[in-house]
Amino acid sequence: MHELSIAMSIVDLACEEAEMRGAPGVDVVYLKLGPLSGVVKEALLFSYEIACQQTPLEGSKLLIEEVPIVVNCPVCRERRSVQSTQSLCCAICGTPTPEILEGRELMVTAMELRP
């Protein structure tokens, strides 16, 4: 399960940031997660709890914002959502598109530090 190593990296990053800012710990870590990131949300949440044990993040929350897949449709010439993750086609006109604009995210976007 690679989600555990990802969770450990998130905890390391958050610990470093808290230490750099002189905070005793972190209450909340905010993360953007796309369906094409290859990460299973539930497995990451479970792994995060394990990775936080005996660290300044113990008891913190990982809040995940799920990012939809957005492509650039060559026919509509617009940013469009897709019909499904298996078929990267414009949801409006059905044209297949190789240009993915969003949906691969695995990014810490913010943290709430403990006072």
Rosetta blueprint (number, residue, H / E / L):
1 M L
2 H H
3 E H
4 L H
5 S H
6 I H
7 A H
8 M H
9 S H
10 I H
11 V H
12 D H
13 L H
14 A H
15 C H
16 E H
17 E H
18 A H
19 E H
20 M H
21 R L
22 G L
23 A L
24 P L
25 G L
26 V E
27 D E
28 V E
29 V E
30 Y E
31 L E
32 K E
33 L E
34 G L
35 P L
36 L L
37 S L
38 G L
39 V L
40 V L
41 K H
42 E H
43 A H
44 L H
45 L H
46 F H
47 S H
48 Y H
49 E H
50 I H
51 A H
52 C H
53 Q L
54 Q L
55 T L
56 P L
57 L L
58 E L
59 G L
60 S L
61 K E
62 L E
63 L E
64 I E
65 E E
66 E E
67 V L
68 P L
69 I L
70 V E
71 V E
72 N E
73 C E
74 P L
75 V L
76 C L
77 R L
78 E E
79 R E
80 R E
81 S E
82 V E
83 Q L
84 S L
85 T L
86 Q L
87 S L
88 L L
89 C E
90 C E
91 A L
92 I L
93 C L
94 G L
95 T L
96 P E
97 T L
98 P L
99 E L
100 I E
101 L E
102 E E
103 G L
104 R L
105 E L
106 L E
107 M E
108 V E
109 T E
110 A E
111 M E
112 E E
113 L E
114 R L
115 P L
